[in-house]
Structures are given as C-alpha cells and as structure tokens.
Amino acid sequence: AKQKRFFQNNYAPLGGRMYITDANALRIDFARNTIEEWNRAGLLSENEYYYLVASVVEGIPFVSNISGTYGAFNKTWDVRSNKLFKLIDLPVVCNGLNNRSYNEDGAKLLQRICGDILYIDPPYNERQYLPNYHVLETAAKYDFPALRGVTGQRPYEGQRSDFCSKKTVVGAFDALLENARFKHIILSYNTDGIMTLDEIETTMKKHGVAATFEVNYIPYRRFKSKSIVTRTEELKEMLIYIQKEV
C-alpha cells in the first residue's frame, strides 16, 4: 500500500528528496513493513526483531546520497546511491555473559547501576544527534513521523543532549560523575570540544581522587600531504582517567 511506503514517500525523489533512490527506498519500506508484520504476528523473539531492524539500519548508509551525515542530501546522485540496498548480515558474538544495553539518560541510569569501569563518550560539539542521523532514527523506529522542512527533519523536542550546549555541558558532566558508582572513570573527548580541559579536570577532580587524574593524547590520523598543516592535524583525541572512591 502506498501509505506504508514512508521512505519512498519522504526520503526519495517521489517524495521530493534525494537521500535515497526510489528503488532502494521501496526495498527499505518492504523490509521494515515485513519485520513489523512478523513481529505483530508473534513470529519473532525480541532479539530476532531487533537483529532484523539493525540489519536494515546498517545497510542504509551504503546507499545514501549524503556527504557524511543526514543533515542534508546531495543535489546530484552519489555513485553509491545506485547500489542495491541489502540487509547487512551482522555477526552474532556470544561471550557467555549476561550483557545489558540501555537507551536512556545516562545520569539517571547511573542512579541504578554500578560497576568497575565507566567509559564515557559524549558528543564533542554543538551538533545534535537527531538532525544529523534522523533518517536512520526513522528507519529504526519506523514510526511515520511528521517531517519538517526541505531536509525532512523529524521532531526531536525533548531529545536534545545537554552535552551539545556550551551552557549546559559542564552541569551535565558534573551530574554524570556525581551519580557514577564506578571505581575507574574514563572520558573520551577531543581538544576542540566545547568543554575545555580545565573544566574537565576541575569536574573530574571534584568527584574523584585528584592524584589519579591523567590525560592521554591520541593524535588523529594525519593527512597524506605532510606539506600542508591543517587545523584537523592539530586536533587530538583525549582519554582522560580518574579514580573514584565508591
């Protein structure tokens, strides 16, 4: 049914946008509708359902007409757009443990869980997740949202990250560490992030053992041309550690 073809009706030329070709959009719609129908019929376990959804989502970037993120689509077709969309056969790895994955506010989650090592990898800049990956979000949820504007953004009120705002990032980081009942805290950040190293150090030492604070720099992969020094070459990834008494 035409009304079920959300990707073709909104992200493809038929819908006035060029994120994906009409043919590939139709394949995505068919896959997502089939998965939902199988799930409603009780044919899938929870793990099987999410595995199939992930297989669809993972396949979309390989045929997307974008320059990097889904903030906008290219005005002419990229060569990869003409590839045939396929579900990705994702490897299933079992480590024999009871693993858990959560999808919620990290500071609130840390009020309920504890452990040995907490690895934190928040956004570095002011670019919110959803405007840049909204097409994949819709593929995952397949919830037929009311899209807005030329780029077809889905609503994301209430889903903005405080780590993406200079005004709120330090407070968000402080709340995260306040609630963290983990002995070892590791933060992944970079030298061009909206939170300064001084702010990071002050906040981490506030909640941890100051003498254990440590910054490790990891240079970004350099460009092949050594004669041109760019700002990107000067950026460094940081792994920042502190021990917390819990």
N, C-alpha and C positions, 0 to 999 in steps of 0.2 A: 504494500500500500504506500502511496506517495507520502502520506503524512508520517510514516515511520522512517523516512529517509532523511534523518536530521543532518547528517554530514553532507549529503548531496544538496539538500535544500538551503544550507547555510555556509558551508566552507568551500564549495566547488563553484565553477562558473555558472551552473544552473541557478545557484543562489546569489550570484553577483560577486563572489570572492574567489581567490585563486590560491588557497592554502594547499589544495589537493585537486587532482583531476576528477571529473565526473565519474569515470570508470572506477577509480580507486575509492572514491567516497562511497559509491554504491557497494563495493566489496566490504568496506568497514561497516556500513549500515547493516548489511546482511549478516555479518559475523556477530555484531552486537545484539541485533534483534534475536538471532538464533540462541545466543547464550542466555538472554533474558527469558526466552520462552522455555528453554530446557530447565532453567532454574525454577521458574514458576511451576513447572510440571513435576518438580521434585526429582529430577533426573541427575542433579549434581550435588555433591557434597559442598560444604563451604570452601574447602581447599581447592576443589576442582573448579568451582565458579571463579574464584579469584585468580587461579592459574590461567584460565582462558582469557579473562579480562586483561591480565598482564601481557599475555601473548599478543593481543590486539594493540594495546598501547605501545608496546616495544617496537612494533612493526611500522607505526605511523611516521616517525622521523625519517625513515629510509626513503619515503616517497613524498615528503613535504616540500613545498615550494617556498622555502624561507631561507634567510641568510644566517640564522643562528638560533633565534628564539621565535616564538609565535606572536611577538609584539606587532608584527605586520607581515604581509605576504609579498613576494616579489611580483613585479608588474609584468615580467616575462617568465616563461617557464624554465625552471632549472632542469638540467638533464636528468637528475634523479627522479623528477616528478613523473617521468614516463615509465619508470619501473613498475612492475606489477606488485600491488600490495599483497603481502603474505603475513600470516601469523608467525611469530617467532617461536621456534621450538626451544623454550627455556630449559636449561639444565636444572634438575632437582637434586639437591645435595642434602643428605641426611647426616647430621653429626651425632645422632643418638641422644640429643639433649632436648629438653622441653623449652623451645625458643618462643619468645613472645614479641610481637610487634604492636606498637601503639600509634594512634593517629589523633593527637590532642595537644593542648597547650602544655609545653614542656615543664613550666614552673608548677602547674597544678599536678601534673603526673608525678613529679618528684616528691610530692607530699605523701605519696602512697608506696613508692618503691625505693629500694636501696640496693647497694652493691659495692663492688670493689673499685671499678674504674668507670668514670663518666667521661665520655668523649663528646664534646660539643662542637658542632659545625654549623653555626648560624650564617645567615646572609651577611655579606660584607658591605653592601651598598644600599642605595635607596630604591632599587628596582624590586618591586613586589613580585612574588612568585606568580600569582594568578594571571596578571596581564601578559606575562611572557610565556606562559605554558597553558593558557586557557583551553586550547584545542585538546590537549592531552587530558586535562581535567574533565572535559565533557566526554571524551572517549571512555574514561574510567567510570564516570557516574552514569552516563547516557540518560540524563535526566531532563532533556528537552528544555533548556533554559531560554529565557527571553534575552536575545543578544542585542548589543547596542553598538552603534557607530559603524564606520567603514570597516574597521578591523574585526567586528563581530565579537566584542568582549562579552563574557558572561558576568553577571553581577557577582561582586566579591566583598560586599559590605560585611563587616564583622569577621573577615578573614585576613585582615591586614596584619603583618608582622611588626611588632614593636622594634624588632632588630633592624628594620629598614628605615628608621627615622632617627635623625641625629638627636631629636628632643627626647626620645623615649628609650633609646638603645641601652644606655648605662643603667637605667632603672630596671629594664627587663633582664639584663645580665645579672644585676645585683639580686633580683628576686630568684633567679635560677639557682645561683650559688647559695643563697640563704636556705633554700629548701633541699639542697643536694646532700643526701646522706651517703656519700661515697668517699672513700679514703683518697683516691687518686683522681684529680681533675685535670683534663687535657682539653685545651681550646685550640681549634684550628681557625686561623684568621689571616689577614694579609696586611702589609704595611700601608696599603691605600684604603683601608677600611674606614668607615665613618666613626668607629670607636678608636681613639688613639691608644697607643701602647701605654701611655701614662695612666689613662682611665682604666685600662685593662688591669695593669699592675696594682693600682690602688684598690680596685674592687676585689681582685683575687686575694690580695694580702689581707683585706678586711675579713674574709671568711676562711682563710687558710693559714698555714704555718709559713710566715713570711720568709724564713730562711730557706725554704724549699722551692721558692719561686724561680722559675727557669724559662728562658726564651731560646728556642732553637729555630734558626732561619733555614729555609729551603728555597734556593733560587728557582725561579721559573725557568723552563726550558728556553734557552736563548735562540734568537733568530739565526738563520744560516749566515746572513751577512754580518760580519764582525766589524765592518767599517762604519756602520750606522748605529749609533747608540740611541735607543728609544726609551721612552718612559716605561714601557712594558718590561724592558730588560732590568730596570731598576726596582721593580716590584719584587717583593719576597713573600713567600708563604711562611707563616709562623706557626709552630706548635709550641704552645705555652702551657707549662705544667705548674701545679702547686699541690701540696698535700693538705688534706683537711682532716681535722680531728673529729671523728664521729663516734 
